[in-house]
Amino acid sequence: MTDIVWRGMTRAQLDAAYNNSAAVANSAQTVAAWAERSARLRAERPELLDLRYGPRERNRIDVFRCGAKGAPLFCFIHGGYWQRNAKEGFACMAEGPLAAGFDVALIGYTLCPEVTLTDIVAETRAATQWLRREGPRHGVAQGKLIVSGWSAGGHLTATAMDVPGVDAGLAISGIFDVEPCRLNYLNEKINLTAAEAAAMSPLLHLPARSGPLAIAYGAAELPELQRQSRDYWQAWSAAGLPGKLIPLAGDDHFTVLEELMRPDGALTRALRELAG
């Protein structure tokens, strides 16, 4: 008899339950298209790339300004299950927010297994603090600061909601209970212990107070990813914390970001509400 490892699932079933790339047939092509769009945007706006916020190589931030004085700052943290991708491939996520009157910062961070998940959380929190402290020297972060991220970046968004100077958050398709990632294929590089998985799970460590957090997910995502967002929203709202849940009909784990890249997308509209 095959052992059950999580919520009635075997190890093979749990692996599949969190394998977003395998679940979406054209995901590799989508990510490649993002990289092309991002390269063009970076080439067009090279003025504030790779601003260093910490000692490690990936401790860098790309900043794109919309041109409006005192614009709110949208800080985006990329996904990749804490073990792949880089900020450079996600610059295109700035397209919608820039058109909507936001300055944008793309936060880079070191990947597992070079560092632990605890280290990554510390890095992205430090990056957010750096932007609030040093951003005005670069013409940004003088107004509201909204932290955001997708997938693993959604998790990192949740862990930054209590950082001083963070006014609001937008967590997109995030992981809020890390324990299943300890029990499936992802842990081959993350190397989580049970104690670290618990310590790094936002679901278990809600802030005492926070600005509003919008929690968004695609209604066509894997069921476990949908459950993660719904469970976190239930805990967040039960604690009396402000925010909203945004299920996006028809969107999978990758198409959900089209709602951010478009100036009229649902996630860009959510940003406007958070900054309002």
N, C-alpha and C positions, 0 to 999 in steps of 0.2 A: 504494500500500500504506500502511495506517494505521500510524503509528509506535507501538511499544510503549514505555510509560513506566515501568512498575513491575510486576515479577513476572508478566510475560506479558500484562499488561493495557494496553489503549489508554487514552488520557486519558478518554474517555467511560465506559469500564468502571471505571476507577479512581474517577471521580466517583461513580458509582452504588455502588461498593463501600464508600464511607464516608458515604453519605447515609442516616443512620438514620431521619430524619423521613419520607423518601419510602418507605422499606422497611416502615414500620409504618403501616397505613392510618389508624388512629385516634390517631396520636401527638399531633396538635394538641389534640384533645379531652382526652387524658390530661393534657397539660401545663396546660391550662386548669383542669381539676379539681384538680390540685395547687395551683394559684394560689389557688383558692377555699378549700381546706382550710387553706392557709398563712395566708391573710388572717384566718381565724377564730382560728387559734392565736395569731397575733401580737396580735390584739385582746384575747384572753383573758389574755395574758402580756406586757404592755407594759413591764415594769419595767426590763429591761436590753437595750433595742434600740439599735442604731446606735452602739455603743461604738467610738470612733475609735482606730485603731492606726497610722495613717500620714497623710501630707499630702493625698493625692488624695481626691476626693469619694467614691469607692466603697471607700475603705479603712476599712470599718466592719464590726463584728461584732455579731450578735444572740445573746444568751445566754438559755437557758431552763434553770431549775434544777428538779431532780426532788424536792428537799426532803430528801434524805439527806445527812448530814454526811460529807464526805470522798469523795463519789461520784466514780467515774471520769468523765472529760470526753471526750465524743465530738465531734470537730471535723469538720464536713461542708463540703466545697468543691463548689459546684454545677458542672454541665456546661454545654455550649453551644458546644463547639469554640473556646473562648477568645474568642468574638466576639459572644455573645448570652446572654440570661438574667441573672438577678440573685438574690442570696441570698433576697430577700423571697418569691420564688415557690417556695422549697424548704423553708420552715419546717416543712411537714408531715412531712419526713423525720425530725423529732425525735420523732414520736409513739411509734414502737416503742421507741427507746432510752430515752425518758423513763419509759415504763411498765416498762422493764427495770432501772431504777435508775441511769441515766446522766444527768448534766448534759449539755447540748448547746450547742455554739457553731456558728453558721452564718457562714462567712467570705465577705465580699464582696471583689471585686477589680476593677480597671480592665480594660476590654475592648480587644481589637484592633479597629480599627487605631489607636486613640488611643495605645496603648503597644505595645511589642514583647512577644513571648512571654518573653523574658529578664526583662523588667520584671514580668510577671505571676508568674513563678516567684519572683522576689525578694519581691514583695508577699505571697504566700501563706506563704512561709517566715517573713517578718517577722510576719505575723499569728499564726502558731503560737508564735513566740518571745514575742510580746506576751501571749498567753494564759497561757503558763507563768509569765511574770514578773508580770503585772498581774492575772491571773485571781483569785488569792486575795483581792484587795481587793473583788471582787464575789462572793465565796463559792464560787468554782469553781477547778479545776485544782490542788487540793491533793493529789489522788490520781493515778492513772494518766491519761495523756493519749494518746488514740488518734485519729490523723488519718485522715480518710476522704474520699472523693469519688467522683463518678460521671462517666464519659465523660471530658471534659477535666479534670474534678476528680479522676478516677482517675490521670491523668498527674501532676497537681499533688501528689497524695498521694505518689506514688513519689518525686518530687523533694524531699519534706520528710522522708523517712525518716531522714536523717542529722542533722536539726536537734536540737541538745541539748534534752533534756526530752521528746522524743517517745518513748513507750514501745512503741507498736505501730501498725499501719496496716491499713486495709481499702480496697483499690482496687477499684472496681466498674466493669466495662466500660471500662477505661482505654485510652489511647493511650500506648504505651511506646517506639515507634519513630516519630518525628515525620516522617521523610523522605517517606512517601507523602502527608502533608498538604501538604507543600511542592509536590508535583507535581500536585495536583488542585485543584478549585474552591475549597477552603478558603483557599488562599493568596492569594486576591484581597483578603482583609482581614488575614491574619496577616503577609503580606509577609516570609516566611522566606527567608533565604539558605541555601545548602547548609551553611555553617559553623554557623549558628545552629541549624538543624535537628539537626545532629549533637551540638552542645553541649547541647541541650535534650532529648535522647532518653535517658530513664532506662536503656534497654536497653544503652546504650554507657557508662554511668557508674554501675555498681553500687557501693553503699557498702562500705567496708572492714568495717564492722560495723553491725548494725542490730537493733532489736527485731523481733518476728515481724510478717510481712506476709501477710495473707490476700488473695488475688487472685481475685475473683469475676467471672463473666460468665454471660450467658444462653445456653443451648445452642441457642436459636432466633434468636440475633442474626445479623447479617451475617457471612459467613465470615471476612472480614478482621478484624473486631472480636474474634471468637473467637481467631483466630491470634495477635493482639497479646497477649492475656492468656496464652495457652499458651506463646508464645515467651519472654515475660518470666519466667514461672514457671520455665521450663527453665533460663534463665540465672541466676535468683535462687537456685534450689536447687543448681545446679552450683557456685555460688560458696560453698556451705556456709552460706547465710543461712537463718534460720528462717522458717517460714510454712507455708501450705497453698494449694492451688488448689481453688476451689469452682465447678464448673460447675453451673448451675441448669437442670435439665431443663424444657423447655417455655417458658422465659421469653425474651422479646425484650428489646431495648435499653431499653424503658420499663417493662414489667411487672416486670423484675428488681428495681425499687425497691419494689414491694409487699412484697418479702421483708425490707425494712428498716422500712417503716412499720408493719408488724404486730408486736406484742410477741412472737408465736410464730414469726415469719418466720425463714427460714434465715440471713439476714444479721444479724438481731438476735441469734440464737443464736451466730453467729460472733463478734459483739462480746463477748458474755459470756465466751466462751473466751479472747479476747485480753486481757480485763480480769482473768481469773482468776488 
